[in-house]
């Protein structure tokens, strides 16, 4: 799981916010329930205290104190109901006190003495030595004859604490489960909602300058993602139009330059053959003729690249043996290597058949081997090999020459790019050979890559699909 992805961060924020809100809700519910239960118990104890006073103590002088005791026991049964009841005279003497409850939850004798009868009515919490806790409501009461009493009605906190404890356990179990389910659901929703972005990213990765006619997938959702895909497709269409214009311009300019350059070269060759031409003029014409031929090669290369990029180059599709073509081509270039005292070798151990334009593939071999010979010093070595890797035909051209700097590796297949411009010009290079090789390989559905260590040599690798008759 990518913790830096949008879906993860949105899910984390959503889960965090939900956890905070649920925690606040649970805390407020717990606090509210505790307050409600305590208030309800207080009201119940207050009603009981008033009823005792109004029903039994109001005419206590007439009915007698024993009547009060019997009536309280008969109507309220404090021991059976786990309640505490105590009636105290104003002088502090006790008229009635309930006994210990059946469940022995508290000892009434441990409850502190009631406040004076002049104290206002109200509830208090009584913490008993044994750890119990009572909520006691005290009510000052005045009988008809003027006698004053303090009526105390109490109940243990156990029921409230048990209810709160149950709610706390419920929240402790339910909240994490709810958060986990909500986070998983949120992640699934985010993943589904952002899936079009993954499709757009995958489509964008596949689009290069050679397949700008392709478009990104558009999901008709009416949201921002649809607008993004449409905007990107419009941008790709504009780029495609610009690239097509550049290709047409390059092809048209190259085509238009061929005829005047041919005429110019013919006239210079005729001038160079004149017997009355002096030595200085002959040298000038010869130099101009060399530059004209060089310019003609550049124009032809540009025209070839433009046609290859546009898919307009005529290529015949035949099956041929790549090791045989490579061996023949290397043998034809051996003289060039011997002139520079470079050891040129070729290894082809497997029968590898490919389908394509034999002349174009030969041009790739020539360009790569010629490039290796040019940039390998005298006494060096160039090795060409053909094999199979991952069910694809692979040709490698390795040398132990000057190599390519790391910062230049991404640019070696660009048009007119030369690592050492001055030296490349002396060697007759114009920076189009590798660009042509890459265009030819790409037109055949292959790839060409380069690895190099500066000062230790370079390794060019051409990978092409094999023909159907020998693919594994």
C-alpha positions as CSV (number, residue, x, y, z in Angstrom):
1,X,0.0,0.0,0.0
2,X,1.4,3.4,-1.0
3,X,1.1,5.6,2.0
4,X,1.7,8.7,-0.2
5,X,-1.1,8.0,-2.6
6,X,-4.2,10.3,-2.7
7,X,-6.6,7.4,-1.9
8,X,-4.6,6.5,1.3
9,X,-4.3,10.1,2.5
10,X,-8.0,10.8,1.9
11,X,-8.9,7.5,3.6
12,X,-6.6,8.3,6.6
13,X,-8.1,11.8,6.9
14,X,-11.6,10.4,6.6
15,X,-10.9,7.7,9.2
16,X,-9.2,10.1,11.5
17,X,-12.1,12.6,11.3
18,X,-14.6,9.9,11.8
19,X,-12.7,8.5,14.8
20,X,-12.6,12.0,16.3
21,X,-16.4,12.6,15.8
22,X,-17.3,9.1,17.1
23,X,-15.0,9.7,20.2
24,X,-16.7,13.0,20.8
25,X,-20.1,11.4,20.3
26,X,-19.3,8.5,22.6
27,X,-17.9,10.8,25.3
28,X,-20.9,13.1,25.1
29,X,-23.2,10.1,25.2
30,X,-21.5,8.7,28.2
31,X,-21.4,12.0,30.0
32,X,-25.0,12.7,29.1
33,X,-26.2,9.3,30.2
34,X,-24.3,9.6,33.5
35,X,-25.9,13.0,34.1
36,X,-29.3,11.8,33.2
37,X,-29.2,8.7,35.4
38,X,-27.9,10.7,38.3
39,X,-30.6,13.3,37.8
40,X,-33.3,10.6,37.5
41,X,-32.1,8.9,40.7
42,X,-32.0,12.2,42.5
43,X,-35.6,13.0,41.5
44,X,-36.7,9.6,42.5
45,X,-35.1,9.9,45.9
46,X,-36.6,13.4,46.3
47,X,-40.1,12.2,45.6
48,X,-39.7,9.4,48.1
49,X,-38.5,11.7,50.8
50,X,-41.4,14.1,50.2
51,X,-43.9,11.3,50.2
52,X,-42.5,10.0,53.5
53,X,-42.9,13.4,55.0
54,X,-46.3,14.2,53.6
55,X,-47.8,10.8,54.2
56,X,-46.3,9.8,57.6
57,X,-44.7,12.7,59.3
58,X,-47.2,15.5,58.8
59,X,-49.4,14.3,61.7
60,X,-46.8,12.4,63.6
61,X,-48.0,13.8,67.0
62,X,-51.4,12.2,66.4
63,X,-50.3,8.9,64.7
64,X,-47.2,8.3,66.8
65,X,-43.6,7.5,65.8
66,X,-44.2,3.7,65.7
67,X,-46.8,4.3,63.0
68,X,-44.2,6.1,60.9
69,X,-41.7,3.2,61.3
70,X,-44.3,0.6,60.3
71,X,-45.6,2.5,57.4
72,X,-42.1,3.1,55.9
73,X,-41.2,-0.5,56.2
74,X,-44.5,-1.6,54.7
75,X,-44.6,0.8,51.8
76,X,-40.9,1.2,50.8
77,X,-39.2,-1.9,52.2
78,X,-35.7,-0.3,52.0
79,X,-33.8,-3.5,52.8
80,X,-35.5,-5.4,50.0
81,X,-35.1,-2.6,47.5
82,X,-31.4,-1.9,48.4
83,X,-32.4,1.6,49.5
84,X,-31.4,3.7,52.5
85,X,-34.0,5.6,54.5
86,X,-33.4,7.6,57.7
87,X,-35.6,10.0,59.6
88,X,-33.8,12.2,62.2
89,X,-35.2,14.7,64.8
90,X,-33.9,18.2,64.8
91,X,-31.9,17.5,67.9
92,X,-30.0,14.6,66.1
93,X,-31.9,11.7,67.5
94,X,-33.0,9.0,65.1
95,X,-36.7,8.3,64.6
96,X,-36.1,5.6,61.9
97,X,-33.2,4.1,60.0
98,X,-33.4,1.2,57.5
99,X,-31.5,-2.0,58.0
100,X,-28.8,-3.5,55.9
101,X,-29.9,-4.4,52.3
102,X,-30.3,-8.0,51.4
103,X,-27.4,-8.0,49.0
104,X,-25.1,-6.4,51.7
105,X,-24.1,-3.7,49.3
106,X,-23.6,-1.2,52.1
107,X,-23.9,-0.8,55.9
108,X,-26.4,1.9,57.0
109,X,-24.5,2.3,60.3
110,X,-21.5,3.7,58.3
111,X,-23.5,6.5,56.8
112,X,-22.6,9.8,58.3
113,X,-25.0,11.7,60.5
114,X,-27.6,13.9,58.7
115,X,-27.1,17.6,58.5
116,X,-29.1,20.0,60.7
117,X,-32.7,20.5,59.9
118,X,-32.0,24.1,58.9
119,X,-29.9,22.9,56.0
120,X,-31.6,23.2,52.6
121,X,-32.8,20.2,50.7
122,X,-30.4,18.6,48.3
123,X,-28.4,15.5,47.3
124,X,-24.9,14.5,48.4
125,X,-22.6,11.6,47.6
126,X,-21.6,9.4,50.5
127,X,-18.4,7.4,50.2
128,X,-18.5,4.5,52.6
129,X,-15.4,2.9,54.2
130,X,-16.0,-0.4,52.4
131,X,-15.7,1.3,49.0
132,X,-19.4,1.7,48.3
133,X,-21.0,4.9,47.3
134,X,-24.5,6.2,48.0
135,X,-26.5,9.1,46.6
136,X,-28.5,10.5,49.4
137,X,-31.2,13.1,49.2
138,X,-31.8,15.1,52.4
139,X,-35.1,16.9,52.9
140,X,-35.8,19.1,56.0
141,X,-39.5,18.7,56.9
142,X,-41.8,20.4,59.4
143,X,-44.8,18.6,60.9
144,X,-48.2,20.3,61.7
145,X,-47.3,20.6,65.3
146,X,-44.0,22.4,64.4
147,X,-41.8,19.5,64.9
148,X,-38.8,19.4,62.6
149,X,-37.2,16.4,61.0
150,X,-34.6,15.5,58.3
151,X,-35.7,12.8,55.9
152,X,-32.9,11.0,54.1
153,X,-33.5,8.8,51.1
154,X,-30.6,7.1,49.5
155,X,-29.6,4.5,46.9
156,X,-26.3,2.9,45.8
157,X,-24.5,4.1,42.7
158,X,-24.0,0.5,41.6
159,X,-26.8,0.4,39.0
160,X,-25.6,3.7,37.4
161,X,-22.0,2.5,37.4
162,X,-23.0,-0.8,35.9
163,X,-25.0,0.9,33.1
164,X,-22.2,3.3,32.4
165,X,-19.7,0.5,32.4
166,X,-21.8,-1.5,29.9
167,X,-22.0,1.6,27.7
168,X,-18.3,2.1,27.9
169,X,-17.5,-1.4,26.9
170,X,-20.0,-1.2,24.0
171,X,-18.3,2.0,22.8
172,X,-14.9,0.5,23.3
173,X,-15.8,-2.5,21.1
174,X,-18.2,-0.8,18.6
175,X,-16.2,2.3,17.8
176,X,-13.0,0.6,16.5
177,X,-15.1,-1.8,14.5
178,X,-17.1,1.1,13.0
179,X,-14.0,3.0,12.2
180,X,-12.3,0.0,10.6
181,X,-15.4,-0.8,8.5
182,X,-15.8,2.9,7.5
183,X,-12.0,3.1,6.7
184,X,-12.2,0.0,4.5
185,X,-15.3,1.2,2.8
186,X,-13.9,4.6,2.3
187,X,-10.7,3.1,0.8
188,X,-12.7,1.0,-1.5
189,X,-14.8,4.0,-2.6
190,X,-11.7,6.1,-3.1
191,X,-10.0,3.4,-5.0
192,X,-13.0,3.0,-7.3
193,X,-13.4,6.8,-7.7
194,X,-9.8,7.3,-8.5
195,X,-9.4,4.2,-10.8
196,X,-9.9,6.4,-13.9
197,X,-6.8,8.4,-12.8
198,X,-4.8,5.1,-12.8
199,X,-6.1,4.4,-16.3
200,X,-5.2,7.9,-17.4
201,X,-1.7,7.6,-16.0
202,X,-1.2,4.2,-17.7
203,X,-2.5,5.6,-21.0
204,X,-0.2,8.6,-20.7
205,X,2.8,6.3,-20.1
206,X,2.1,4.5,-23.4
207,X,1.9,7.7,-25.5
208,X,5.1,8.9,-27.1
209,X,6.0,11.2,-30.0
210,X,5.4,8.2,-32.3
211,X,1.9,7.4,-31.3
212,X,0.3,10.7,-30.5
213,X,-2.8,9.6,-32.4
214,X,-3.8,7.6,-29.3
215,X,-6.0,9.1,-26.7
216,X,-6.5,8.7,-23.0
217,X,-9.6,6.8,-21.7
218,X,-12.5,9.0,-20.8
219,X,-15.1,7.9,-18.2
220,X,-18.4,9.7,-18.7
221,X,-18.9,10.6,-15.1
222,X,-19.4,14.3,-15.4
223,X,-16.8,15.0,-12.7
224,X,-13.4,16.6,-12.5
225,X,-11.7,13.4,-13.7
226,X,-13.7,13.4,-16.9
227,X,-12.8,17.1,-17.5
228,X,-9.1,16.3,-16.8
229,X,-9.1,13.4,-19.3
230,X,-10.8,15.6,-22.0
231,X,-8.3,18.5,-21.4
232,X,-5.4,16.1,-21.6
233,X,-6.7,14.6,-24.8
234,X,-7.1,18.1,-26.3
235,X,-3.5,18.8,-25.3
236,X,-2.3,15.6,-26.9
237,X,-4.2,16.5,-30.1
238,X,-2.5,19.8,-30.2
239,X,0.9,18.1,-29.7
240,X,0.1,15.6,-32.4
241,X,-0.8,18.5,-34.8
242,X,2.5,20.2,-33.9
243,X,4.6,17.1,-34.4
244,X,2.9,16.3,-37.7
245,X,3.6,19.9,-38.9
246,X,7.3,19.5,-37.9
247,X,7.6,16.2,-39.7
248,X,5.9,17.5,-42.8
249,X,8.2,20.5,-42.8
250,X,11.3,18.4,-42.3
251,X,10.3,16.0,-45.1
252,X,9.3,18.8,-47.5
253,X,12.4,20.8,-46.8
254,X,14.6,17.7,-47.2
255,X,12.9,16.8,-50.4
256,X,13.1,20.3,-51.9
257,X,16.8,20.5,-51.0
258,X,17.8,17.3,-52.8
259,X,17.5,18.6,-56.4
260,X,19.5,21.9,-55.9
261,X,22.2,20.0,-54.0
262,X,22.4,17.3,-56.7
263,X,22.8,20.1,-59.3
264,X,25.3,21.9,-57.2
265,X,27.4,18.8,-56.7
266,X,27.3,18.0,-60.4
267,X,28.5,21.5,-61.4
268,X,31.3,21.4,-58.8
269,X,32.4,18.0,-60.0
270,X,32.4,19.4,-63.6
271,X,34.4,22.4,-62.4
272,X,36.9,20.2,-60.5
273,X,37.5,18.2,-63.7
274,X,38.5,21.2,-65.8
275,X,42.2,21.1,-66.9
276,X,42.7,24.8,-66.7
277,X,41.7,25.1,-63.0
278,X,44.7,26.3,-60.9
279,X,45.7,24.5,-57.7
280,X,44.2,27.0,-55.3
281,X,40.9,27.1,-57.0
282,X,40.9,23.3,-57.3
283,X,41.4,23.0,-53.5
284,X,38.5,25.4,-52.9
285,X,36.2,23.5,-55.2
286,X,37.3,20.2,-53.7
287,X,36.5,21.5,-50.1
288,X,33.2,22.9,-51.3
289,X,32.4,19.6,-53.0
290,X,33.1,17.7,-49.7
291,X,30.7,20.0,-47.8
292,X,28.1,19.6,-50.5
293,X,28.3,15.9,-50.2
294,X,28.1,16.1,-46.4
295,X,25.0,18.4,-46.7
296,X,23.5,15.9,-49.1
297,X,24.0,13.1,-46.6
298,X,22.3,15.2,-43.9
299,X,19.3,15.9,-46.1
300,X,19.0,12.2,-47.1
301,X,19.2,11.2,-43.4
302,X,16.6,13.8,-42.4
303,X,14.3,12.7,-45.2
304,X,14.7,9.0,-44.1
305,X,14.0,9.8,-40.4
306,X,10.9,11.9,-41.3
307,X,9.5,9.1,-43.5
308,X,10.2,6.5,-40.8
309,X,8.6,8.6,-38.1
310,X,5.5,9.2,-40.3
311,X,5.3,5.5,-41.3
312,X,5.6,6.5,-44.9
313,X,8.9,4.8,-45.6
314,X,8.6,1.8,-47.9
315,X,9.8,-1.3,-46.1
316,X,9.5,-4.8,-47.4
317,X,8.6,-7.5,-44.9
318,X,10.5,-10.7,-45.5
319,X,11.9,-13.3,-43.2
320,X,15.6,-13.5,-43.0
321,X,18.4,-14.9,-40.8
322,X,19.7,-12.1,-38.5
323,X,23.0,-13.9,-37.7
324,X,23.8,-14.3,-41.4
325,X,23.0,-10.7,-42.2
326,X,25.1,-9.5,-39.2
327,X,28.1,-11.7,-40.1
328,X,28.0,-10.5,-43.7
329,X,27.8,-6.9,-42.7
330,X,30.6,-7.1,-40.2
331,X,32.8,-8.8,-42.7
332,X,32.2,-6.0,-45.2
333,X,33.2,-3.5,-42.5
334,X,36.3,-5.4,-41.4
335,X,38.6,-3.4,-43.7
336,X,37.4,-0.2,-42.1
337,X,38.3,-1.6,-38.7
338,X,41.7,-2.9,-39.9
339,X,42.6,0.6,-41.2
340,X,42.2,1.8,-37.6
341,X,44.0,-1.2,-36.2
342,X,40.8,-2.3,-34.3
343,X,39.9,-5.9,-33.7
344,X,36.4,-6.6,-35.1
345,X,34.7,-9.9,-34.1
346,X,31.3,-11.4,-34.5
347,X,29.6,-14.2,-32.5
348,X,26.4,-15.8,-33.7
349,X,25.6,-19.0,-31.9
350,X,21.9,-19.3,-32.5
351,X,19.6,-19.5,-35.5
352,X,17.5,-16.4,-35.2
353,X,15.0,-15.5,-37.9
354,X,13.2,-12.1,-37.9
355,X,10.7,-10.5,-40.2
356,X,11.4,-7.0,-41.6
357,X,13.3,-5.0,-44.2
358,X,16.6,-6.6,-44.7
359,X,18.2,-3.4,-46.1
360,X,17.0,-1.2,-43.2
361,X,18.2,-3.7,-40.5
362,X,21.6,-3.8,-42.3
363,X,21.6,0.0,-42.1
364,X,21.2,-0.3,-38.3
365,X,24.1,-2.8,-38.0
366,X,26.3,-0.5,-40.2
367,X,25.5,2.6,-38.1
368,X,26.1,0.9,-34.8
369,X,29.4,-0.8,-35.9
370,X,30.6,2.3,-37.7
371,X,29.9,4.4,-34.6
372,X,31.8,1.9,-32.4
373,X,34.8,1.9,-34.7
374,X,34.9,5.7,-34.9
375,X,35.0,6.1,-31.1
376,X,37.4,3.3,-30.3
377,X,41.1,4.2,-30.2
378,X,43.7,2.3,-32.2
379,X,44.4,-1.1,-30.7
380,X,40.9,-1.4,-29.3
381,X,38.3,-4.0,-30.0
382,X,34.7,-4.1,-31.2
383,X,32.5,-7.2,-30.6
384,X,29.2,-7.9,-32.3
385,X,27.0,-10.7,-31.1
386,X,23.5,-12.1,-31.9
387,X,21.4,-14.2,-29.6
388,X,18.0,-14.7,-28.1
389,X,16.7,-13.3,-24.8
390,X,13.1,-13.5,-23.5
391,X,12.0,-14.9,-26.9
392,X,13.3,-11.9,-28.7
393,X,16.2,-11.5,-31.2
394,X,19.0,-9.5,-29.5
395,X,22.0,-8.0,-31.3
396,X,24.8,-6.3,-29.2
397,X,27.6,-4.1,-30.3
398,X,30.3,-3.6,-27.7
399,X,33.5,-1.6,-27.7
400,X,36.2,-0.6,-25.3
401,X,36.5,2.9,-26.5
402,X,36.1,6.3,-24.9
403,X,32.5,5.6,-23.7
404,X,29.7,8.1,-23.2
405,X,29.4,10.4,-20.1
406,X,26.5,9.5,-17.8
407,X,24.8,12.9,-18.4
408,X,24.9,12.3,-22.2
409,X,23.4,8.8,-22.2
410,X,19.7,10.0,-22.3
411,X,20.5,12.1,-25.4
412,X,22.6,9.8,-27.7
413,X,19.6,8.9,-29.9
414,X,18.5,12.5,-30.4
415,X,19.0,14.1,-33.8
416,X,22.2,16.1,-34.3
417,X,23.3,15.3,-30.7
418,X,27.1,14.7,-30.4
419,X,29.0,14.1,-27.2
420,X,32.2,15.7,-28.5
421,X,31.0,18.0,-31.3
422,X,34.5,19.0,-32.5
423,X,35.7,15.4,-32.7
424,X,32.5,14.2,-34.3
425,X,32.9,16.7,-37.0
426,X,36.5,15.6,-37.7
427,X,35.2,12.0,-38.0
428,X,32.5,13.0,-40.4
429,X,29.6,12.5,-38.0
430,X,26.5,14.7,-38.1
431,X,24.6,13.2,-35.2
432,X,22.0,11.4,-37.2
433,X,23.2,7.8,-37.4
434,X,21.9,6.7,-34.0
435,X,18.7,8.6,-34.6
436,X,18.1,6.7,-37.8
437,X,19.0,3.4,-36.2
438,X,16.4,4.0,-33.4
439,X,13.7,5.0,-35.9
440,X,14.3,1.9,-38.0
441,X,14.3,-0.4,-34.9
442,X,11.1,1.3,-33.6
443,X,9.4,0.9,-37.0
444,X,10.2,-2.9,-36.7
445,X,8.6,-3.1,-33.2
446,X,11.9,-3.2,-31.4
447,X,14.0,-1.3,-29.0
448,X,17.5,0.0,-28.9
449,X,19.3,0.8,-25.6
450,X,22.8,1.9,-24.6
451,X,25.0,1.3,-21.6
452,X,28.3,3.0,-21.1
453,X,31.2,3.6,-18.7
454,X,33.2,6.6,-19.6
455,X,36.7,5.6,-20.5
456,X,35.8,1.9,-20.7
457,X,33.5,1.6,-23.7
458,X,29.8,1.4,-24.7
459,X,27.3,-1.4,-25.2
460,X,24.5,-0.9,-27.7
461,X,21.7,-3.5,-27.6
462,X,19.0,-4.0,-30.3
463,X,16.0,-6.1,-29.4
464,X,13.6,-7.2,-32.2
465,X,10.6,-9.6,-32.2
466,X,11.3,-13.0,-33.7
467,X,9.3,-14.3,-36.6
468,X,6.5,-16.8,-35.9
469,X,8.2,-19.9,-37.2
470,X,10.9,-20.1,-34.5
471,X,9.3,-18.3,-31.5
472,X,9.1,-20.4,-28.4
